[in-house]
Amino acid sequence: MVDIATFVTTSTVAAIIGISLGVALPAIAMGMAISRALDALARQPEAESAIMRTLFIGLAMIESLAIYVLVIVLIVLFRNPLMEYLVQ
């Protein structure tokens, strides 16, 4: 039988790794998207509205990934479904 303290520590470490990756990778993707949008704006300033609209939609999609990771990590930390089996 697994000790409850070990399980809580392991799930906390997994949550920390998950949230760090879940925040770092979308941040890198946002930076790349913004830099490419600025390159496109420098090349074609007349297409600013189309580029900006597409950029904002893409940034919203990338940001939603970070929010999904946050929700899953909070579920793991505060309402871990495996805790019911360990307590019995």
Backbone as JSON Lines, residues from 0, in Angstrom:
{"i":0,"aa":"M","n":[0.84,-1.18,0.0],"ca":[0.0,0.0,0.0],"c":[0.89,1.25,0.0]}
{"i":1,"aa":"V","n":[0.52,2.22,-0.82],"ca":[1.29,3.45,-0.95],"c":[0.94,4.38,0.2]}
{"i":2,"aa":"D","n":[1.96,4.97,0.78],"ca":[1.76,5.93,1.86],"c":[1.08,7.18,1.29]}
{"i":3,"aa":"I","n":[0.16,7.76,2.04],"ca":[-0.6,8.92,1.56],"c":[0.3,10.14,1.38]}
{"i":4,"aa":"A","n":[1.31,10.3,2.24],"ca":[2.22,11.44,2.11],"c":[3.05,11.33,0.84]}
{"i":5,"aa":"T","n":[3.47,10.12,0.51],"ca":[4.23,9.92,-0.73],"c":[3.37,10.24,-1.94]}
{"i":6,"aa":"F","n":[2.12,9.82,-1.89],"ca":[1.22,10.07,-3.02],"c":[0.95,11.56,-3.19]}
{"i":7,"aa":"V","n":[0.72,12.25,-2.09],"ca":[0.47,13.69,-2.16],"c":[1.7,14.42,-2.67]}
{"i":8,"aa":"T","n":[2.87,14.03,-2.21],"ca":[4.11,14.66,-2.67],"c":[4.33,14.4,-4.15]}
{"i":9,"aa":"T","n":[4.1,13.18,-4.59],"ca":[4.27,12.85,-6.0],"c":[3.3,13.62,-6.88]}
{"i":10,"aa":"S","n":[2.05,13.71,-6.46],"ca":[1.08,14.44,-7.27],"c":[1.38,15.94,-7.27]}
{"i":11,"aa":"T","n":[1.92,16.46,-6.19],"ca":[2.31,17.87,-6.16],"c":[3.47,18.15,-7.09]}
{"i":12,"aa":"V","n":[4.45,17.28,-7.09],"ca":[5.6,17.44,-8.0],"c":[5.14,17.33,-9.45]}
{"i":13,"aa":"A","n":[4.25,16.38,-9.73],"ca":[3.73,16.25,-11.09],"c":[2.94,17.49,-11.5]}
{"i":14,"aa":"A","n":[2.2,18.07,-10.56],"ca":[1.46,19.28,-10.85],"c":[2.39,20.46,-11.12]}
{"i":15,"aa":"I","n":[3.47,20.54,-10.36],"ca":[4.44,21.63,-10.58],"c":[5.1,21.5,-11.94]}
{"i":16,"aa":"I","n":[5.48,20.3,-12.31],"ca":[6.08,20.09,-13.63],"c":[5.07,20.38,-14.73]}
{"i":17,"aa":"G","n":[3.83,19.94,-14.52],"ca":[2.79,20.19,-15.52],"c":[2.5,21.65,-15.72]}
{"i":18,"aa":"I","n":[2.39,22.4,-14.64],"ca":[2.09,23.82,-14.78],"c":[3.27,24.59,-15.35]}
{"i":19,"aa":"S","n":[4.49,24.17,-15.02],"ca":[5.65,24.87,-15.58],"c":[5.75,24.65,-17.08]}
{"i":20,"aa":"L","n":[5.51,23.42,-17.53],"ca":[5.5,23.17,-18.97],"c":[4.28,23.81,-19.63]}
{"i":21,"aa":"G","n":[3.16,23.76,-18.93],"ca":[1.93,24.31,-19.48],"c":[1.93,25.81,-19.59]}
{"i":22,"aa":"V","n":[2.82,26.48,-18.9],"ca":[2.93,27.93,-19.02],"c":[4.09,28.31,-19.93]}
{"i":23,"aa":"A","n":[5.19,27.58,-19.84],"ca":[6.38,27.94,-20.61],"c":[6.19,27.71,-22.11]}
{"i":24,"aa":"L","n":[5.64,26.57,-22.47],"ca":[5.51,26.27,-23.89],"c":[4.52,27.18,-24.62]}
{"i":25,"aa":"P","n":[3.33,27.48,-24.06],"ca":[2.49,28.48,-24.73],"c":[3.11,29.87,-24.76]}
{"i":26,"aa":"A","n":[3.91,30.22,-23.76],"ca":[4.57,31.52,-23.78],"c":[5.58,31.6,-24.93]}
{"i":27,"aa":"I","n":[6.3,30.53,-25.16],"ca":[7.23,30.49,-26.28],"c":[6.47,30.58,-27.61]}
{"i":28,"aa":"A","n":[5.34,29.85,-27.69],"ca":[4.54,29.89,-28.91],"c":[3.97,31.29,-29.15]}
{"i":29,"aa":"M","n":[3.56,31.96,-28.08],"ca":[3.05,33.33,-28.23],"c":[4.14,34.28,-28.73]}
{"i":30,"aa":"G","n":[5.32,34.13,-28.18],"ca":[6.43,34.97,-28.64],"c":[6.75,34.75,-30.1]}
{"i":31,"aa":"M","n":[6.74,33.49,-30.52],"ca":[7.01,33.2,-31.93],"c":[5.91,33.76,-32.82]}
{"i":32,"aa":"A","n":[4.65,33.63,-32.4],"ca":[3.53,34.13,-33.2],"c":[3.59,35.65,-33.33]}
{"i":33,"aa":"I","n":[3.91,36.33,-32.24],"ca":[3.98,37.79,-32.28],"c":[5.14,38.25,-33.15]}
{"i":34,"aa":"S","n":[6.3,37.58,-33.05],"ca":[7.44,38.0,-33.86],"c":[7.16,37.77,-35.34]}
{"i":35,"aa":"R","n":[6.49,36.68,-35.67],"ca":[6.17,36.44,-37.09],"c":[5.1,37.4,-37.59]}
{"i":36,"aa":"A","n":[4.18,37.78,-36.72],"ca":[3.18,38.77,-37.12],"c":[3.83,40.13,-37.37]}
{"i":37,"aa":"L","n":[4.8,40.48,-36.54],"ca":[5.51,41.75,-36.76],"c":[6.33,41.71,-38.04]}
{"i":38,"aa":"D","n":[6.93,40.56,-38.35],"ca":[7.63,40.42,-39.63],"c":[6.67,40.59,-40.8]}
{"i":39,"aa":"A","n":[5.48,39.97,-40.68],"ca":[4.49,40.1,-41.76],"c":[4.0,41.53,-41.88]}
{"i":40,"aa":"L","n":[3.84,42.22,-40.76],"ca":[3.43,43.63,-40.82],"c":[4.51,44.51,-41.44]}
{"i":41,"aa":"A","n":[5.77,44.17,-41.18],"ca":[6.86,44.96,-41.78],"c":[6.91,44.77,-43.29]}
{"i":42,"aa":"R","n":[6.57,43.56,-43.74],"ca":[6.6,43.29,-45.19],"c":[5.36,43.83,-45.91]}
{"i":43,"aa":"Q","n":[4.19,43.71,-45.27],"ca":[2.94,44.13,-45.9],"c":[2.1,44.96,-44.93]}
{"i":44,"aa":"P","n":[2.41,46.22,-44.79],"ca":[1.66,47.05,-43.84],"c":[0.2,47.23,-44.24]}
{"i":45,"aa":"E","n":[-0.12,47.07,-45.51],"ca":[-1.5,47.25,-45.95],"c":[-2.41,46.1,-45.5]}
{"i":46,"aa":"A","n":[-1.84,44.97,-45.1],"ca":[-2.62,43.81,-44.64],"c":[-2.71,43.76,-43.12]}
{"i":47,"aa":"E","n":[-2.61,44.93,-42.5],"ca":[-2.55,44.97,-41.03],"c":[-3.8,44.39,-40.38]}
{"i":48,"aa":"S","n":[-4.97,44.71,-40.87],"ca":[-6.2,44.24,-40.2],"c":[-6.33,42.72,-40.28]}
{"i":49,"aa":"A","n":[-6.0,42.14,-41.41],"ca":[-6.09,40.68,-41.55],"c":[-5.05,39.98,-40.68]}
{"i":50,"aa":"I","n":[-3.85,40.53,-40.65],"ca":[-2.77,39.92,-39.85],"c":[-3.1,40.02,-38.37]}
{"i":51,"aa":"M","n":[-3.56,41.18,-37.92],"ca":[-3.86,41.36,-36.51],"c":[-5.04,40.49,-36.06]}
{"i":52,"aa":"R","n":[-6.06,40.38,-36.91],"ca":[-7.21,39.55,-36.57],"c":[-6.79,38.09,-36.42]}
{"i":53,"aa":"T","n":[-5.99,37.6,-37.36],"ca":[-5.5,36.23,-37.29],"c":[-4.58,36.04,-36.1]}
{"i":54,"aa":"L","n":[-3.76,37.03,-35.8],"ca":[-2.86,36.95,-34.65],"c":[-3.64,36.84,-33.35]}
{"i":55,"aa":"F","n":[-4.67,37.67,-33.18],"ca":[-5.42,37.64,-31.93],"c":[-6.19,36.33,-31.76]}
{"i":56,"aa":"I","n":[-6.7,35.78,-32.84],"ca":[-7.37,34.47,-32.75],"c":[-6.37,33.39,-32.36]}
{"i":57,"aa":"G","n":[-5.2,33.43,-32.97],"ca":[-4.16,32.45,-32.63],"c":[-3.68,32.59,-31.2]}
{"i":58,"aa":"L","n":[-3.51,33.82,-30.74],"ca":[-3.09,34.03,-29.35],"c":[-4.15,33.54,-28.36]}
{"i":59,"aa":"A","n":[-5.41,33.72,-28.7],"ca":[-6.48,33.22,-27.83],"c":[-6.45,31.7,-27.75]}
{"i":60,"aa":"M","n":[-6.2,31.04,-28.87],"ca":[-6.11,29.58,-28.88],"c":[-4.92,29.1,-28.05]}
{"i":61,"aa":"I","n":[-3.8,29.78,-28.19],"ca":[-2.61,29.39,-27.42],"c":[-2.85,29.61,-25.93]}
{"i":62,"aa":"E","n":[-3.48,30.72,-25.58],"ca":[-3.74,31.01,-24.18],"c":[-4.72,30.01,-23.57]}
{"i":63,"aa":"S","n":[-5.65,29.53,-24.37],"ca":[-6.6,28.54,-23.85],"c":[-5.89,27.25,-23.45]}
{"i":64,"aa":"L","n":[-4.8,26.9,-24.12],"ca":[-4.04,25.72,-23.73],"c":[-3.46,25.88,-22.32]}
{"i":65,"aa":"A","n":[-2.94,27.06,-22.02],"ca":[-2.4,27.31,-20.68],"c":[-3.5,27.26,-19.63]}
{"i":66,"aa":"I","n":[-4.7,27.74,-19.97],"ca":[-5.81,27.7,-19.02],"c":[-6.25,26.26,-18.78]}
{"i":67,"aa":"Y","n":[-6.28,25.43,-19.83],"ca":[-6.64,24.02,-19.66],"c":[-5.64,23.32,-18.75]}
{"i":68,"aa":"V","n":[-4.37,23.61,-18.92],"ca":[-3.35,23.01,-18.05],"c":[-3.56,23.45,-16.61]}
{"i":69,"aa":"L","n":[-3.86,24.71,-16.39],"ca":[-4.11,25.2,-15.04],"c":[-5.29,24.48,-14.39]}
{"i":70,"aa":"V","n":[-6.36,24.29,-15.14],"ca":[-7.54,23.6,-14.6],"c":[-7.21,22.17,-14.23]}
{"i":71,"aa":"I","n":[-6.5,21.47,-15.08],"ca":[-6.16,20.07,-14.8],"c":[-5.23,19.97,-13.61]}
{"i":72,"aa":"V","n":[-4.27,20.87,-13.5],"ca":[-3.36,20.86,-12.36],"c":[-4.11,21.14,-11.06]}
{"i":73,"aa":"L","n":[-5.04,22.06,-11.08],"ca":[-5.83,22.33,-9.89],"c":[-6.69,21.14,-9.5]}
{"i":74,"aa":"I","n":[-7.2,20.41,-10.48],"ca":[-7.96,19.19,-10.18],"c":[-7.05,18.16,-9.53]}
{"i":75,"aa":"V","n":[-5.85,18.0,-10.06],"ca":[-4.92,17.03,-9.5],"c":[-4.54,17.41,-8.06]}
{"i":76,"aa":"L","n":[-4.35,18.69,-7.81],"ca":[-3.92,19.11,-6.48],"c":[-5.04,19.06,-5.44]}
{"i":77,"aa":"F","n":[-6.22,19.52,-5.79],"ca":[-7.25,19.7,-4.78],"c":[-8.37,18.67,-4.79]}
{"i":78,"aa":"R","n":[-8.56,17.97,-5.89],"ca":[-9.6,16.95,-5.93],"c":[-9.07,15.77,-6.71]}
{"i":79,"aa":"N","n":[-8.08,15.14,-6.17],"ca":[-7.44,14.02,-6.83],"c":[-8.35,12.79,-6.73]}
{"i":80,"aa":"P","n":[-8.8,12.24,-7.86],"ca":[-9.72,11.11,-7.8],"c":[-9.08,9.84,-7.26]}
{"i":81,"aa":"L","n":[-7.77,9.76,-7.26],"ca":[-7.1,8.56,-6.75],"c":[-7.0,8.56,-5.23]}
{"i":82,"aa":"M","n":[-7.24,9.69,-4.61],"ca":[-7.14,9.76,-3.14],"c":[-8.2,8.88,-2.47]}
{"i":83,"aa":"E","n":[-9.36,8.72,-3.1],"ca":[-10.42,7.88,-2.52],"c":[-9.96,6.44,-2.34]}
{"i":84,"aa":"Y","n":[-9.17,5.95,-3.29],"ca":[-8.7,4.57,-3.22],"c":[-7.61,4.39,-2.17]}
{"i":85,"aa":"L","n":[-6.82,5.43,-1.94],"ca":[-5.74,5.32,-0.97],"c":[-6.24,5.42,0.46]}
{"i":86,"aa":"V","n":[-7.29,6.18,0.67],"ca":[-7.8,6.4,2.02],"c":[-8.47,5.13,2.56]}
{"i":87,"aa":"Q","n":[-9.07,4.35,1.7],"ca":[-9.8,3.14,2.14],"c":[-8.92,2.12,2.75]}
